[in-house]
């Protein structure tokens, strides 16, 4: 059952989308999405997550998504660990299946997947 780990993430695109290609020629778009939440003391905390889009969709996303756009993403979380200077670090990224551009002054389009 590959639909068990379905996650939704809503926020704004941070920075530019980077388009690269694997050694096999598959397009990979890398980006960041940021959302904030209010803590008990009333202050706000930003939460930025890296995301990846693969294949033909990656090329579309790299052209359509711009810094500051509000989006909703559907996908799955991907955790990994890495060693650096004797310490173990845990990373989390978001593997995107669908992206919807939320209504802003500029746009309300859906990325055509």
Backbone torsions as a table, in degrees:
resi	resn	phi	psi	omega
1	UNK	NA	102.6	-178.7
2	UNK	-91.9	9.2	177.8
3	UNK	-101.4	5.5	-177.4
4	UNK	-71.1	-41.8	-178.5
5	UNK	-94.9	64.9	174.2
6	UNK	-99.7	124.7	-176.8
7	UNK	-126.9	144.9	175.3
8	UNK	-114.2	138.4	179.0
9	UNK	-133.1	128.0	178.9
10	UNK	-119.5	137.3	178.8
11	UNK	174.5	-160.0	179.5
12	UNK	-115.3	144.8	176.8
13	UNK	-68.0	134.8	179.1
14	UNK	-112.3	121.9	178.1
15	UNK	75.1	-162.8	-178.0
16	UNK	-97.9	153.0	175.6
17	UNK	-82.9	128.8	179.9
18	UNK	-97.3	124.3	177.2
19	UNK	-104.3	127.3	177.5
20	UNK	-138.6	173.0	-178.7
21	UNK	-128.5	138.9	177.2
22	UNK	-72.2	169.7	178.3
23	UNK	-62.9	-24.4	176.7
24	UNK	-84.2	-3.2	176.8
25	UNK	95.0	3.4	179.4
26	UNK	-78.2	135.1	177.6
27	UNK	-74.3	138.8	177.7
28	UNK	-134.3	122.6	175.9
29	UNK	-103.9	127.7	178.5
30	UNK	-114.4	136.6	178.1
31	UNK	-155.5	-175.1	178.6
32	UNK	-134.1	142.9	175.0
33	UNK	-123.0	138.5	-177.4
34	UNK	-125.3	136.3	171.6
35	UNK	-135.0	160.9	179.8
36	UNK	-127.5	159.2	177.7
37	UNK	-140.1	159.2	-179.0
38	UNK	-96.7	130.0	178.0
39	UNK	-84.0	169.0	-178.7
40	UNK	-58.2	-33.3	-179.3
41	UNK	-80.7	2.9	177.4
42	UNK	93.2	-11.6	178.5
43	UNK	-77.9	162.0	-179.6
44	UNK	-107.3	144.0	179.4
45	UNK	-123.7	130.4	176.8
46	UNK	-88.2	143.5	178.9
47	UNK	-127.5	109.4	-177.9
48	UNK	-109.0	131.4	-178.2
49	UNK	-127.1	136.5	174.2
50	UNK	-75.6	146.5	175.2
51	UNK	-135.8	158.4	179.9
52	UNK	-132.9	141.5	173.6
53	UNK	-128.6	141.1	-173.9
54	UNK	-119.9	156.4	172.7
55	UNK	76.1	-153.4	-178.2
56	UNK	-60.1	-32.1	179.0
57	UNK	-62.0	-33.5	179.7
58	UNK	-62.1	-40.6	179.0
59	UNK	-66.2	-39.6	178.2
60	UNK	-64.6	-46.6	-177.7
61	UNK	-62.1	-41.1	-177.0
62	UNK	-64.0	-25.5	179.0
63	UNK	-88.5	-31.8	-172.4
64	UNK	-90.5	-37.4	-173.5
65	UNK	-86.3	132.4	-179.1
66	UNK	-127.0	158.9	179.5
67	UNK	-52.5	130.6	176.2
68	UNK	90.9	-9.2	-179.8
69	UNK	-68.1	139.5	175.3
70	UNK	-84.8	129.4	-178.1
71	UNK	-138.4	159.2	169.0
72	UNK	-122.6	129.8	-178.1
73	UNK	-117.2	142.6	172.5
74	UNK	-117.7	134.2	-179.8
75	UNK	-178.5	-146.6	179.8
76	UNK	-140.6	153.5	177.7
77	UNK	-83.7	149.8	-179.2
78	UNK	-133.6	114.2	179.8
79	UNK	-100.5	147.3	176.9
80	UNK	-148.7	161.9	175.9
81	UNK	-125.7	152.8	177.4
82	UNK	-146.9	152.3	178.2
83	UNK	-103.1	136.4	175.8
84	UNK	-147.9	119.1	179.4
85	UNK	51.4	43.6	175.4
86	UNK	81.5	0.8	178.7
87	UNK	-111.8	148.8	177.4
88	UNK	-99.5	129.1	178.2
89	UNK	-115.7	141.2	179.0
90	UNK	-109.7	128.6	179.8
91	UNK	-116.7	150.9	177.3
92	UNK	-133.2	132.2	175.3
93	UNK	-133.5	173.6	-174.3
94	UNK	-121.2	120.3	178.1
95	UNK	-94.3	112.1	-169.3
96	UNK	-87.1	133.1	171.6
97	UNK	-101.5	-41.4	-178.4
98	UNK	-139.7	146.2	175.6
99	UNK	-131.5	133.9	173.6
100	UNK	-121.7	127.7	176.3
101	UNK	-80.7	122.2	-178.3
102	UNK	-80.7	156.6	-174.4
103	UNK	-63.5	117.6	171.0
104	UNK	-119.0	-176.0	175.0
105	UNK	-63.0	-30.7	-172.7
106	UNK	-87.3	-38.2	-166.2
107	UNK	-155.3	158.3	170.6
108	UNK	-145.0	36.5	-176.5
109	UNK	-84.9	157.2	172.4
110	UNK	-106.9	135.9	177.7
111	UNK	-66.6	124.7	-173.0
112	UNK	-74.8	96.7	177.0
113	UNK	-93.1	NA	NA
